[in-house]
Amino acid sequence: MIENMSNQTQNNTNENNSQIPQPPKPPEKSSEKNSSVEDSVAMNKKKSLNKLILIIIGAVVIVALIGVGVFFVFSKNNKAKVNINEKSGLLSKITSYTKNNQNKRDDMNDFDCKQSYEKLLEANSFDFDKYCINQNVRTGNYDENAVPQKKKNLVLIFDASGSMAARINGKRKIDIAKEAAWKFIDQVADEENFALSIVVYGHKGGNAQSQKSMSCAGIDEIYYLGDVNAKIAKSKLNNFDATGWTPIAGSFQKAKEILSDKPNDENFILLLSDGKEMCDGDPVSTIKAIKNQGLNVKADVIGFDVGGVDEAQLKAIAEAGDGDYFSVSNAVDLDNAFAKHKEMLNKANFKIGRTLEQLSDVSFIINNYNQCLVMLKKEEAVMMLDIHARKLLGANCEQSAQKEYESRVNDIKQQLDQIYESDMKAFNSTK
């Protein structure tokens, strides 16, 4: 019975299985569909190939454009390089020389480097020997006839203070001074382009304290600035005597007023005095102020029978006035002092011309030195560009060329410094 049940169960199972639907079997590919797939694959490969070809063509075009640009840049640089050295015409020879040696650059010896360097220096160098080293500065070859004679104006300031009444060898100082002035007037009477003015102080009032104000204010131009009439000028000196005080600063102010409208002439002040300022003025500061205000004037001083503090002030006046001081103690000394002053008047134009020449000399010295340094810098810049940037001498020669050129620069700088110092010394010796 059990066996029957088992068999029955198995039969039922088989019947159930036969009733369950089975998945359909995949259809077999036809030969026609296989052919379509192969065509699609082939077409995709062809498209990929076309894209690759386009990419390659694009890359070639880009490379070609870059090549054209590089060629243009190098062509332009080469043209500029030739223009820099077109005056010498040697750069092309240097380039040719270095190109011919390109294959043996690694084996280039010191002689080849030196020869290449010398060719490059020849193309770029400035002629320092001609324009900087062998330049001579004028030192005193001024021709006084080459400069037109300027008019000379002299204001003679005459001391008629009370102290001038003192005597030397029995003769009053004021009389000795007048006689010396007369001789001087006769000497300058025939001078061309010369004008004279005579100013006197101390001739008014007395030397008492009560008369100080009047005497210090008494500063008069007794002979007006103009051509020298010896007779009239000498007669003016006879019209006063030694009585009062000594207003030197005020007399310089009077001289300034007389000369103020003569800025383009050569102006001189000659003070004859036997003592220092006595009217509370400051003659040293006064003459400094006059010069600082732009008046072209030279102040000479004759100290007559004076010493100590008084003479120290008179010397300081002459120094402040860029003038000369003459110390005299008698009639002979006074005559000599006037004669020396006249001699300096005659040399005035020579001094003016020499001064102008000296200004030209020192200007040349400074400008020449600075311009030569600039040219050296320019030459150095071009040489360094050709050696290091343009590689005209090749890498193997860079260090030796650099060292060689640095030595040249140092030598030229040293020569320029020595010449500058020597020229300035020569200039100072001729002032």
C-alpha positions in Angstrom: 0.0 0.0 0.0 2.8 2.3 0.9 4.5 1.5 -2.4 1.3 2.4 -4.3 1.1 5.7 -2.5 4.7 6.4 -3.4 4.1 5.6 -7.0 1.0 7.7 -7.0 2.8 10.7 -5.5 5.6 10.4 -8.1 3.1 10.3 -10.8 1.4 13.4 -9.5 4.7 15.2 -9.4 5.5 14.4 -12.9 2.1 15.5 -14.1 2.5 18.9 -12.3 5.9 19.4 -13.8 4.6 18.8 -17.2 1.9 21.4 -16.6 4.4 24.3 -15.7 5.2 26.5 -18.7 8.9 26.5 -19.7 10.8 29.7 -20.9 11.2 29.9 -24.7 14.6 29.0 -26.1 16.5 32.0 -27.6 16.1 32.2 -31.3 19.2 31.4 -33.3 21.0 34.4 -35.0 20.5 34.6 -38.7 23.3 35.2 -41.1 21.7 38.4 -42.2 21.8 40.0 -38.8 25.4 39.0 -38.3 26.3 40.9 -41.5 24.6 44.1 -40.2 26.6 44.1 -37.0 29.8 43.8 -38.8 29.0 46.8 -41.0 28.3 48.9 -37.9 31.6 48.0 -36.3 33.5 48.8 -39.4 31.7 52.2 -39.7 32.6 53.1 -36.1 36.3 52.2 -36.7 36.2 54.4 -39.8 34.8 57.3 -37.8 37.5 56.9 -35.1 40.1 56.9 -37.8 38.8 60.1 -39.4 38.8 61.8 -36.0 42.4 60.8 -35.4 43.4 62.1 -38.8 41.7 65.5 -38.1 43.5 65.7 -34.7 46.8 64.9 -36.4 46.2 67.6 -39.1 45.2 70.1 -36.4 48.4 69.4 -34.5 50.5 69.8 -37.6 48.8 73.2 -38.3 49.5 74.4 -34.8 53.1 73.3 -34.9 53.5 75.0 -38.3 52.0 78.3 -36.9 54.3 78.1 -33.9 57.2 77.5 -36.2 56.3 80.5 -38.3 56.1 82.7 -35.1 59.4 81.5 -33.8 61.0 82.1 -37.1 59.6 85.6 -37.2 60.8 86.4 -33.6 64.3 85.1 -34.3 64.4 86.9 -37.6 63.4 90.1 -35.8 66.0 89.5 -33.1 68.6 88.8 -35.7 67.8 92.0 -37.5 67.9 94.0 -34.3 71.2 92.4 -33.4 72.7 93.5 -36.7 71.3 97.0 -36.3 73.0 97.4 -32.9 76.4 96.7 -34.5 75.7 98.0 -38.0 78.3 100.7 -37.6 81.2 98.3 -37.2 79.8 95.7 -39.6 81.6 93.0 -37.6 78.7 91.2 -35.9 77.9 89.0 -38.9 81.6 88.0 -39.0 81.4 87.0 -35.3 78.2 85.0 -35.8 79.7 83.3 -38.8 82.9 82.6 -36.9 81.1 81.0 -34.0 78.7 79.0 -36.2 81.6 77.5 -38.1 83.1 76.4 -34.8 79.8 75.1 -33.4 80.7 71.4 -34.0 84.0 71.8 -32.1 82.6 74.1 -29.4 83.2 71.5 -26.6 86.9 71.2 -27.7 87.4 75.0 -28.1 90.7 76.0 -26.5 91.7 79.3 -24.8 93.0 80.8 -28.0 89.7 80.3 -29.8 87.8 81.9 -26.9 90.2 84.8 -26.8 89.9 85.3 -30.6 86.1 85.2 -30.4 86.1 87.6 -27.5 88.4 90.1 -29.3 86.2 90.0 -32.4 83.1 90.7 -30.2 84.9 93.5 -28.4 86.0 95.0 -31.7 82.3 95.2 -32.8 81.0 96.7 -29.5 83.8 98.8 -28.0 83.8 102.5 -27.6 87.0 104.4 -28.4 87.8 105.5 -24.9 91.4 106.4 -25.8 90.3 109.0 -28.3 87.3 110.5 -26.5 88.1 110.0 -22.8 91.7 109.1 -22.1 93.7 111.5 -24.3 91.6 114.7 -23.8 93.5 117.8 -22.7 92.0 120.6 -20.7 93.0 124.2 -21.2 95.1 125.6 -18.4 95.7 129.3 -18.7 95.8 129.8 -22.5 93.2 132.6 -22.4 93.8 135.5 -24.8 92.6 138.8 -23.1 92.0 140.3 -26.6 89.4 137.6 -27.3 86.9 139.1 -24.9 85.4 142.5 -25.4 86.5 145.1 -22.8 83.9 145.8 -20.2 83.4 149.2 -18.7 85.1 149.6 -15.3 83.6 151.8 -12.5 85.6 152.8 -9.4 84.2 154.4 -6.3 87.1 155.9 -4.3 86.1 156.2 -0.6 88.3 158.8 1.1 88.6 159.0 4.9 88.6 162.6 6.3 88.0 161.7 9.9 89.7 163.5 12.7 92.5 160.9 13.1 93.7 161.8 9.5 94.9 165.0 11.0 97.8 163.1 12.7 101.3 163.6 11.2 103.8 161.2 9.7 107.3 162.7 9.4 105.9 166.1 10.1 103.2 165.9 7.4 99.5 165.4 8.0 98.1 162.0 6.9 95.2 163.6 5.0 97.6 165.7 2.9 99.8 162.7 2.1 96.6 160.8 1.1 95.3 163.7 -1.1 98.7 163.9 -2.9 98.7 160.2 -3.6 95.1 160.4 -4.8 96.0 163.2 -7.2 98.7 161.1 -8.8 96.3 158.2 -9.1 93.7 160.4 -10.8 96.3 161.6 -13.3 97.1 157.9 -14.0 93.6 156.8 -14.7 92.5 160.0 -16.6 93.4 158.4 -20.0 91.9 155.0 -19.3 89.3 153.9 -21.8 85.9 152.5 -20.6 86.7 153.8 -17.1 84.5 155.9 -14.8 85.4 157.4 -11.4 83.4 158.5 -8.4 84.8 160.0 -5.2 83.0 159.6 -1.9 84.2 161.3 1.3 83.3 160.8 5.0 84.3 162.4 8.3 84.6 165.9 6.8 81.5 167.2 8.5 81.0 168.2 12.2 83.7 167.3 14.7 85.0 164.3 16.5 83.3 165.3 19.8 80.5 163.0 21.0 78.0 165.8 20.6 78.7 166.0 16.9 78.8 162.2 16.2 75.3 162.0 14.6 76.0 164.8 12.2 79.4 163.5 11.3 78.3 159.9 10.8 75.5 161.1 8.5 78.0 163.3 6.5 78.8 160.9 3.6 79.0 162.8 0.2 79.8 162.0 -3.4 82.0 164.9 -4.3 82.8 163.7 -7.8 80.0 162.0 -9.6 80.5 158.8 -11.4 81.7 159.5 -15.0 84.7 160.0 -17.2 87.7 161.3 -15.4 88.4 165.0 -15.7 91.6 165.1 -13.7 91.5 168.9 -13.0 88.0 168.9 -11.6 88.4 165.6 -9.6 91.6 166.9 -8.0 90.0 170.2 -7.1 87.2 168.4 -5.3 89.8 166.8 -2.9 90.9 170.3 -1.9 87.4 171.3 -0.5 87.4 169.4 2.8 89.6 168.7 5.9 89.9 166.0 8.5 87.5 166.7 11.4 84.9 164.0 12.2 83.9 160.3 12.7 84.3 157.2 10.6 81.1 155.7 9.0 82.6 153.0 6.8 79.5 150.9 6.6 77.4 153.9 5.6 80.0 154.8 2.9 79.7 151.3 1.4 75.9 151.8 1.3 76.5 155.0 -0.6 78.8 153.2 -3.1 76.1 150.6 -3.6 73.6 153.3 -4.5 76.1 154.8 -7.0 76.8 151.4 -8.7 73.4 149.8 -8.5 72.4 150.6 -12.1 75.7 149.2 -13.4 75.1 145.4 -13.0 76.8 144.4 -16.3 80.0 146.5 -15.7 83.1 145.7 -13.7 82.6 147.6 -10.4 85.3 148.4 -7.8 85.4 150.1 -4.4 88.6 151.4 -3.0 88.5 152.4 0.6 91.4 154.5 2.0 91.1 154.7 5.8 93.3 155.0 8.9 90.9 153.3 11.3 87.9 151.1 11.9 84.2 151.8 11.9 83.2 154.4 14.5 79.5 155.1 13.7 78.0 151.8 15.1 77.8 150.2 11.6 79.1 146.8 10.6 81.1 147.2 7.3 82.0 143.5 7.0 78.3 142.5 7.0 77.4 145.4 4.8 79.8 144.5 2.0 78.7 140.8 2.3 75.1 141.8 1.9 75.9 144.0 -1.1 77.6 141.1 -2.9 74.9 138.7 -1.9 72.3 141.0 -3.4 73.9 140.4 -6.8 76.0 143.5 -7.4 79.1 142.7 -9.3 81.7 144.5 -7.1 85.2 144.0 -5.8 86.3 145.9 -2.6 89.9 146.7 -2.0 91.2 148.4 1.1 94.2 150.6 1.9 95.0 150.7 5.6 97.0 153.9 6.2 99.2 153.8 9.3 96.9 151.4 11.2 97.4 148.3 13.3 95.8 146.1 15.9 92.0 145.8 16.0 91.5 148.5 13.5 93.7 146.8 10.9 92.0 143.5 11.6 88.6 145.0 10.7 90.0 146.6 7.5 91.5 143.2 6.4 88.1 141.5 7.1 86.4 144.1 4.9 88.7 143.4 2.0 88.2 139.6 2.4 84.5 139.9 2.5 84.6 142.1 -0.6 86.8 139.5 -2.5 89.4 142.3 -2.7 93.0 143.0 -1.7 94.3 144.7 1.4 97.3 147.1 1.2 99.1 148.1 4.4 100.9 151.4 4.1 102.7 153.6 6.6 104.1 156.5 4.5 103.8 158.4 1.3 105.9 156.0 -0.8 103.9 153.0 0.4 100.7 154.8 -0.4 101.8 155.7 -3.9 102.7 152.1 -4.5 99.3 150.9 -3.2 97.5 153.1 -5.7 99.8 152.0 -8.5 99.1 148.3 -7.7 95.4 149.0 -7.6 95.6 150.6 -11.1 97.5 147.6 -12.3 94.7 145.3 -11.1 92.2 147.5 -12.8 94.0 147.0 -16.1 94.0 143.2 -15.5 90.4 143.1 -14.6 89.3 142.0 -18.1 92.0 139.4 -18.2 90.7 138.0 -14.9 87.1 138.0 -16.1 88.1 136.1 -19.3 90.2 133.6 -17.4 87.3 133.1 -14.9 85.0 132.3 -17.8 87.5 130.0 -19.3 87.9 128.2 -15.9 84.2 127.7 -15.7 84.3 126.2 -19.2 87.2 124.0 -18.2 85.6 122.6 -15.1 82.4 122.0 -16.9 84.2 120.1 -19.6 86.1 118.0 -17.0 82.8 117.0 -15.2 80.8 116.4 -18.3 83.5 114.4 -20.0 84.0 112.2 -17.0 80.2 111.5 -16.6 79.7 110.9 -20.3 82.6 108.5 -20.5 81.1 106.5 -17.6 77.8 106.4 -19.4 79.4 105.1 -22.5 81.3 102.4 -20.5 77.9 101.3 -19.0 76.4 101.1 -22.5 79.3 99.1 -23.8 79.1 96.8 -20.8 75.4 96.2 -21.3 75.8 95.2 -25.0 78.8 92.9 -24.2 77.0 91.1 -21.4 73.9 90.7 -23.7 76.0 89.2 -26.5 78.0 86.9 -24.2 75.3 85.6 -21.8 71.9 86.2 -23.5 72.8 85.7 -27.2 75.5 83.2 -26.5 77.6 84.5 -29.3 80.8 83.1 -27.8 79.2 79.8 -26.7 78.8 78.4 -23.2 82.4 77.2 -23.0 83.8 80.8 -23.4 81.3 82.7 -21.2 83.4 82.6 -18.0 86.7 83.6 -19.7 85.0 86.4 -21.7 83.3 87.7 -18.5 86.6 87.8 -16.6 88.4 89.4 -19.5 85.8 92.1 -19.9 85.6 92.9 -16.2 89.3 93.5 -16.2 88.8 96.0 -19.1 86.0 97.8 -17.3 88.1 98.1 -14.1 91.1 99.4 -16.0 89.1 102.1 -17.9 87.3 103.2 -14.7 90.7 103.6 -12.9 92.0 105.6 -15.8 89.0 107.9 -15.9 89.2 108.5 -12.1 92.9 109.3 -12.4 92.3 111.7 -15.3 89.4 113.4 -13.5 91.6 114.0 -10.4 94.5 115.2 -12.5 92.3 117.6 -14.5 90.7 119.0 -11.4 94.1 119.5 -9.8 95.3 121.4 -12.9 92.1 123.5 -12.9 92.6 124.4 -9.2 96.2 125.4 -9.8 95.2 128.0 -12.4 92.4 129.7 -10.4 
